[in-house]
Amino acid sequence: MDIATLREFWDLVVTVWKHGVYGVDIVHILVALLILMIFLGIRNLFSRYALGALHRWARRSESEIDDVLLDALRNPLRFVPVVVGFFFAASALKVEGDVEAFLYNINRSLVVFTIFWALHQLCGPVGVVLERSRRLLTTAMVQWIVKLLRVVFIMLGAAAILELWGIAVGPIVAGLGLFGVAVALGAQDLFKNLIAGLFVIGERRFTVSDWIKVDGVVEGTVVEIGFRTTTIRRFDRAPVYVPNSRLADNAVTNFSRMTHRRIFWMIGVEYRTTLEQLRQIRDSIERYILDSDEFATPEEVSTFVRIDSFNDSSIDIMLYCFTRTTVWGDWLEIKERLAYRIKEIVEEEAGAGFAFPSRSLYLEASGESSEPFPLSPPSAASQVAAAGQLPGQAAAESSSGGSSKS
């Protein structure tokens, strides 16, 4: 190996060092990487100290909006040093031409991405602010608005980045429009459920956490009102995903909006109950309901304790009243105490008894003669003859004998 060969090899190393990758020498690449590493370290310090100080300041304030804003913008803010570091690292490469344009588009794309990411995250605090105006917007409506805003920001951000790279968005949107028409023809149920969901939310039939019953479909607690389906959790904790069109077309009972819970009983007492006993039973039950704070007064709701009808085996007393509580467990306890009191009134105070389903059967003899119908037992000879023959044979002989006599 001579000196000329070594010099040739050294010239090759120098050429690679100067031109490196895409005409960028290795020194500039190393400097760019060093700058990027420095800004990554700055990112960690910024997250720990600057954002930490902002969070401590927000906790000391009385308002909750600043806490929600900082929580939402935490990740976009932590990404800002990375964007700045990439910008300075690209500037340190000293490139020109297509490579410079490529790096410039990357920088602009990162800036656009960070801005729309922050706007996407700000939709959460906007929802918190809107939820405070419950008179105008329900929780489900706020959730829909937040989801719609996030989808809009994602689409706008994607369109802006595509425009930066020279990709025309207009033809893509036109093509998607034609494609959407074709899809709409085959997805009519999807749009039907979407429109039905808008009507359900706009009419405020129910909100999240309400206890509802959809006739013929399901009964349970509303978990989420989505664009296409509404999630209802049954009382056995099983989730049911109901299409919004079923909620719009079927009758929906919202038990969470009850002001009172009803008790409707038909109390049957025996027919031998006297008039005074009936009056005592009715008056005592009515007095118990009117004197108890657990029941609503007749001025608030309809309240009746009346002798209603003469049933097949009982005299029925109608009890129609409402409790003040709408909690199911408390309502059951009130019903239980009422049942105890009614049993005490009927059996102990009035001395009557509860009726049970019964039926009496009366037999009456018919005919001109009142004498009993004579019943003569068969003779011993006929019993012996019948014992030696089969039933079929006796019938056949009887039939043949009758035909010979005729």
Order of alpha helices (4+ residues) and beta strands (2+ residues): alpha-alpha-alpha-alpha-alpha-alpha-alpha-alpha-beta-beta-beta-beta-alpha-beta-beta-alpha-beta-beta-alpha-alpha-alpha
